[in-house]
Amino acid sequence: MKQWLKGESKPIGTLSLNPAVDMTYEIPHLQKEQKAHAVSTRFDPGGNGINVGRALKRLNTSAQNYCVIAGEIGLLLKRLLGQQLDHVDCEEVDGETRINGTLIELSPWEQYEVDGIGPEIPPEHMNRLLNRFIEHSAKGFGVLTGSLQRTLPTTLYADLAVKIQEAGGQAVVDSHHEALRQAINSEPFLIKPNHYELETLLGLKLDSVEKIATEARKLQQRNINYVCVSLDKDGALLAGPDNCYYAGTPDVTVRSSVGAGDSMVAALVAAFAHGLSTVDALRMGIACASGTVSQPGTELFNLSDAVEHFANIDVQSLDI
């Protein structure tokens, strides 16, 4: 995989309107009304768009990362970003950047997640950031992912996808609920719902790979180039213009699922930005996601692990 990502790729922009500092505790056991003592603690830059940017860097693929920061937590986030990303473009606003918490119980293994609330973004700051993001993404790919502040419209990603594509770029959307529903109508280049999000979107119970693939194909035929559906431990499928493909996951020990979906999005975008095939894009997506779940907290995959997983992933043509 590493050798296939040599050379220049199409430009990529990631957008993080509600980034976070991710705080992760690993604890032996969680008991009601009892203090739990952590055996490890991590602080990482977080938010879906930030994670996509971090993963792209590990794939030797350059991206320009656009985000909003606020307050003292925002300054901490900015320092953390400087350690992990090469190109960061921030708009500073009033308020406080959110903190997201993850508790990982070791025995029995369970994962609990709490998302904080981010700052409001004044229109002048929003417009400046979005204009820069669209201008960069117009030359390649614009990645729209992550939660939106409650004051922002659910149509925002759909509107941005239209603007990116009208400017000559390709929009990638990884969202859920109404934001995803609206974005589908903007005919983006790629969407990546997970199994649950697809069922919720369609109001259907999809209890087999074939049923999931059939519905993914129907979405893809609505002028969306690619529909990728992640299936947790069961792998993922990718419906593209030529066929629908499925692959399972390699055998890995799960330590944390945070960032796995973002790693898959980054791998898919990197693959397409470098001109790889649909089959290899799916293999790369699953390889990077599998590498991420074996890492602690919100740490992402190691490239060497992803390359090893890539070699062991068998892709099936579903002919759907």
C-alpha positions as CSV (number, residue, x, y, z in Angstrom):
1,M,0.0,0.0,0.0
2,K,2.8,2.4,0.9
3,Q,4.3,2.3,-2.6
4,W,1.0,3.0,-4.2
5,L,0.6,6.3,-2.4
6,K,3.9,7.8,-3.6
7,G,3.8,11.0,-5.5
8,E,1.4,13.9,-5.6
9,S,-2.3,13.4,-5.1
10,K,-5.3,15.6,-5.8
11,P,-5.7,18.3,-3.1
12,I,-7.8,17.4,-0.1
13,G,-9.5,19.7,2.4
14,T,-11.1,18.5,5.7
15,L,-13.6,20.6,7.7
16,S,-14.0,20.5,11.5
17,L,-16.6,23.0,12.7
18,N,-16.9,21.4,16.1
19,P,-13.5,19.8,16.9
20,A,-12.6,18.6,20.4
21,V,-9.9,17.5,22.8
22,D,-10.5,13.8,23.3
23,M,-9.8,12.6,26.8
24,T,-9.6,8.8,27.3
25,Y,-9.5,6.8,30.5
26,E,-8.8,3.1,30.7
27,I,-10.2,1.7,34.0
28,P,-10.3,-1.8,35.4
29,H,-14.0,-1.7,36.3
30,L,-16.8,0.8,36.6
31,Q,-19.0,0.7,39.7
32,K,-22.0,2.9,40.5
33,E,-21.2,5.5,43.2
34,Q,-17.6,4.3,43.4
35,K,-14.5,6.2,42.3
36,A,-12.7,4.5,39.4
37,H,-9.0,4.9,39.2
38,A,-7.6,5.1,35.7
39,V,-4.7,2.8,34.6
40,S,-4.0,5.1,31.6
41,T,-5.0,8.5,30.4
42,R,-4.7,10.1,26.9
43,F,-5.4,13.5,25.4
44,D,-5.7,13.6,21.6
45,P,-6.9,16.2,19.1
46,G,-10.4,15.0,18.2
47,G,-13.5,15.5,16.0
48,N,-14.2,13.5,12.9
49,G,-12.6,15.9,10.4
50,I,-9.5,16.2,12.6
51,N,-9.2,12.4,12.7
52,V,-9.5,12.2,9.0
53,G,-6.7,14.7,8.6
54,R,-4.5,12.8,11.1
55,A,-5.1,9.5,9.2
56,L,-4.4,11.1,5.8
57,K,-1.0,12.3,7.2
58,R,-0.2,8.7,8.2
59,L,-1.0,7.7,4.7
60,N,1.5,10.1,3.3
61,T,-1.3,12.1,1.7
62,S,-1.3,15.9,2.3
63,A,-4.4,17.7,3.4
64,Q,-5.4,21.2,4.4
65,N,-7.4,21.0,7.7
66,Y,-9.9,23.8,8.4
67,C,-11.3,24.1,12.0
68,V,-12.8,26.4,14.6
69,I,-11.2,26.8,18.0
70,A,-12.2,28.7,21.1
71,G,-10.9,29.5,24.6
72,E,-8.2,27.7,26.7
73,I,-9.2,24.2,25.5
74,G,-9.0,25.6,21.9
75,L,-5.4,26.7,22.6
76,L,-4.6,23.2,23.9
77,L,-6.2,21.7,20.8
78,K,-4.2,24.0,18.5
79,R,-0.9,22.8,20.2
80,L,-2.0,19.2,19.8
81,L,-2.8,19.7,16.2
82,G,0.6,21.3,15.6
83,Q,2.2,18.0,16.7
84,Q,0.1,15.8,14.4
85,L,-0.9,17.8,11.3
86,D,1.2,19.8,8.8
87,H,-1.4,22.2,7.5
88,V,-4.0,23.7,9.9
89,D,-6.2,26.7,9.2
90,C,-8.1,27.9,12.3
91,E,-10.8,30.5,13.0
92,E,-10.8,31.5,16.6
93,V,-14.1,32.4,18.2
94,D,-15.5,33.2,21.6
95,G,-16.5,30.4,24.0
96,E,-14.7,27.1,24.7
97,T,-13.7,24.2,22.5
98,R,-15.5,21.0,23.7
99,I,-13.9,18.1,25.5
100,N,-15.1,14.6,24.5
101,G,-14.7,11.8,27.0
102,T,-14.2,8.1,26.4
103,L,-14.2,5.5,29.3
104,I,-12.9,2.1,28.4
105,E,-13.7,-0.6,31.0
106,L,-11.2,-3.4,30.8
107,S,-13.1,-6.1,32.6
108,P,-15.6,-6.8,31.2
109,W,-14.6,-4.8,28.1
110,E,-17.0,-2.0,27.5
111,Q,-16.7,1.5,25.9
112,Y,-18.6,4.6,27.0
113,E,-18.5,7.9,25.1
114,V,-19.7,11.4,26.0
115,D,-19.6,14.3,23.5
116,G,-19.3,17.8,24.8
117,I,-20.9,21.0,23.4
118,G,-18.9,23.3,21.2
119,P,-19.0,27.1,20.8
120,E,-21.3,29.0,18.5
121,I,-19.7,30.4,15.3
122,P,-20.4,34.0,14.3
123,P,-21.4,34.2,10.6
124,E,-18.4,36.3,9.7
125,H,-16.0,33.7,11.1
126,M,-18.0,30.9,9.5
127,N,-18.0,32.5,6.0
128,R,-14.3,33.2,6.1
129,L,-13.5,29.6,7.0
130,L,-15.9,28.0,4.6
131,N,-14.7,30.2,1.7
132,R,-11.1,29.1,2.2
133,F,-12.2,25.5,2.6
134,I,-14.3,25.5,-0.6
135,E,-11.5,27.2,-2.6
136,H,-9.0,24.5,-1.6
137,S,-11.4,21.6,-2.1
138,A,-12.4,22.8,-5.6
139,K,-9.1,21.5,-6.8
140,G,-9.7,18.0,-5.5
141,F,-11.8,16.6,-2.5
142,G,-13.6,18.3,0.3
143,V,-14.4,16.0,3.3
144,L,-17.5,17.0,5.3
145,T,-17.8,15.0,8.5
146,G,-18.5,15.3,12.2
147,S,-21.2,16.8,14.4
148,L,-22.5,20.3,13.9
149,Q,-23.3,22.9,16.6
150,R,-27.0,22.9,17.4
151,T,-27.4,26.4,16.0
152,L,-26.2,25.3,12.5
153,P,-28.7,24.1,9.9
154,T,-28.9,20.4,9.0
155,T,-28.6,21.4,5.4
156,L,-25.1,22.8,5.8
157,Y,-23.2,19.8,4.5
158,A,-25.6,19.5,1.5
159,D,-25.1,23.2,0.7
160,L,-21.3,22.8,1.0
161,A,-21.3,19.7,-1.2
162,V,-23.1,21.6,-3.9
163,K,-20.7,24.5,-3.7
164,I,-17.6,22.3,-3.8
165,Q,-18.9,20.4,-6.8
166,E,-20.0,23.6,-8.7
167,A,-16.4,24.9,-8.1
168,G,-15.0,21.8,-9.7
169,G,-14.2,19.6,-6.7
170,Q,-15.7,16.4,-5.3
171,A,-17.5,16.2,-1.9
172,V,-17.2,13.4,0.6
173,V,-19.9,13.2,3.3
174,D,-19.7,11.1,6.5
175,S,-22.7,12.2,8.6
176,H,-25.9,10.8,9.9
177,H,-29.6,11.5,10.5
178,E,-31.1,14.6,8.7
179,A,-27.7,16.0,7.7
180,L,-26.9,12.8,5.7
181,R,-30.4,12.7,4.2
182,Q,-30.1,16.3,3.0
183,A,-26.5,15.7,1.7
184,I,-27.6,12.7,-0.4
185,N,-29.7,15.0,-2.5
186,S,-26.6,17.1,-3.3
187,E,-25.2,14.0,-5.1
188,P,-21.7,13.9,-3.4
189,F,-18.8,11.9,-4.7
190,L,-18.8,9.5,-1.7
191,I,-20.9,8.9,1.4
192,K,-20.0,6.5,4.2
193,P,-22.9,5.5,6.6
194,N,-22.4,2.6,8.9
195,H,-24.9,-0.2,9.1
196,Y,-27.0,1.4,11.8
197,E,-27.0,4.8,10.1
198,L,-28.2,3.2,6.8
199,E,-31.0,1.4,8.5
200,T,-32.1,4.6,10.3
201,L,-31.9,6.6,7.1
202,L,-34.0,4.1,5.1
203,G,-36.3,2.9,8.0
204,L,-35.5,-0.7,7.1
205,K,-34.0,-3.7,8.9
206,L,-31.1,-4.9,6.8
207,D,-30.0,-8.2,8.3
208,S,-27.7,-9.5,5.5
209,V,-24.8,-8.3,3.4
210,E,-26.9,-8.8,0.3
211,K,-29.7,-6.6,1.6
212,I,-27.3,-3.9,2.7
213,A,-25.6,-4.1,-0.7
214,T,-28.9,-3.8,-2.6
215,E,-29.8,-0.6,-0.7
216,A,-26.3,0.8,-1.1
217,R,-26.6,0.3,-4.8
218,K,-29.9,2.1,-4.9
219,L,-28.3,5.1,-3.2
220,Q,-25.3,4.9,-5.5
221,Q,-27.6,5.1,-8.5
222,R,-28.9,8.5,-7.3
223,N,-25.9,10.1,-8.9
224,I,-23.5,9.3,-6.1
225,N,-20.2,7.9,-7.3
226,Y,-19.5,5.7,-4.3
227,V,-21.5,4.4,-1.2
228,C,-19.4,2.7,1.4
229,V,-21.2,1.0,4.3
230,S,-19.1,0.1,7.3
231,L,-20.2,-3.1,9.2
232,D,-18.2,-2.9,12.4
233,K,-16.5,-6.3,13.0
234,D,-18.0,-7.7,9.8
235,G,-16.0,-5.5,7.5
236,A,-17.5,-3.1,4.9
237,L,-18.9,-2.9,1.4
238,L,-18.4,-0.4,-1.3
239,A,-20.9,0.2,-4.1
240,G,-19.3,2.0,-7.1
241,P,-20.1,2.6,-10.8
242,D,-19.0,-0.8,-11.9
243,N,-20.0,-3.2,-9.1
244,C,-20.6,-3.6,-5.4
245,Y,-17.7,-5.2,-3.4
246,Y,-17.5,-6.7,0.1
247,A,-14.6,-7.6,2.4
248,G,-14.4,-8.8,6.0
249,T,-12.0,-7.6,8.6
250,P,-8.7,-9.2,9.6
251,D,-8.4,-10.7,13.0
252,V,-7.4,-8.0,15.5
253,T,-7.7,-7.3,19.2
254,V,-10.1,-4.5,19.8
255,R,-8.9,-1.8,22.2
256,S,-11.0,1.2,21.1
257,S,-13.4,1.8,18.2
258,V,-13.0,5.6,18.3
259,G,-11.6,6.9,15.0
260,A,-12.1,3.7,13.0
261,G,-14.8,5.2,10.8
262,D,-12.7,8.3,10.3
263,S,-9.7,6.1,9.3
264,M,-11.8,4.4,6.8
265,V,-13.0,7.7,5.2
266,A,-9.4,9.0,5.1
267,A,-8.2,5.8,3.4
268,L,-10.9,5.9,0.8
269,V,-10.3,9.5,0.0
270,A,-6.5,8.9,-0.2
271,A,-7.0,6.0,-2.5
272,F,-9.2,7.9,-4.9
273,A,-7.0,11.0,-4.7
274,H,-4.1,8.8,-5.8
275,G,-6.1,7.1,-8.5
276,L,-6.4,3.6,-7.0
277,S,-9.1,1.1,-8.0
278,T,-12.4,0.6,-6.2
279,V,-11.2,-2.8,-4.9
280,D,-8.0,-1.4,-3.5
281,A,-9.8,1.6,-2.0
282,L,-12.1,-0.8,0.0
283,R,-9.1,-2.9,1.1
284,M,-7.3,0.2,2.2
285,G,-10.3,1.5,4.1
286,I,-10.8,-1.8,6.0
287,A,-7.0,-2.1,6.7
288,C,-6.8,1.3,8.3
289,A,-10.0,0.9,10.3
290,S,-8.7,-2.4,11.6
291,G,-5.4,-0.9,12.5
292,T,-7.2,1.8,14.5
293,V,-9.4,-0.4,16.6
294,S,-6.3,-2.2,17.9
295,Q,-4.9,1.1,19.3
296,P,-5.7,2.6,22.7
297,G,-8.0,5.6,23.2
298,T,-8.3,7.8,20.2
299,E,-4.9,6.8,18.7
300,L,-5.0,5.9,15.0
301,F,-3.4,3.1,13.0
302,N,0.2,2.6,12.4
303,L,1.0,2.5,8.6
304,S,3.0,-0.7,9.0
305,D,0.1,-2.5,10.6
306,A,-2.3,-1.2,7.9
307,V,0.0,-2.4,5.2
308,E,0.1,-5.9,6.8
309,H,-3.7,-6.0,7.1
310,F,-4.1,-4.8,3.5
311,A,-2.3,-7.9,2.2
312,N,-4.7,-10.2,4.1
313,I,-8.0,-8.7,3.0
314,D,-10.0,-10.6,0.4
315,V,-12.5,-8.6,-1.6
316,Q,-15.6,-10.2,-3.1
317,S,-17.5,-9.0,-6.1
318,L,-21.2,-9.1,-5.2
319,D,-22.6,-8.4,-8.7
320,I,-25.4,-6.3,-7.2
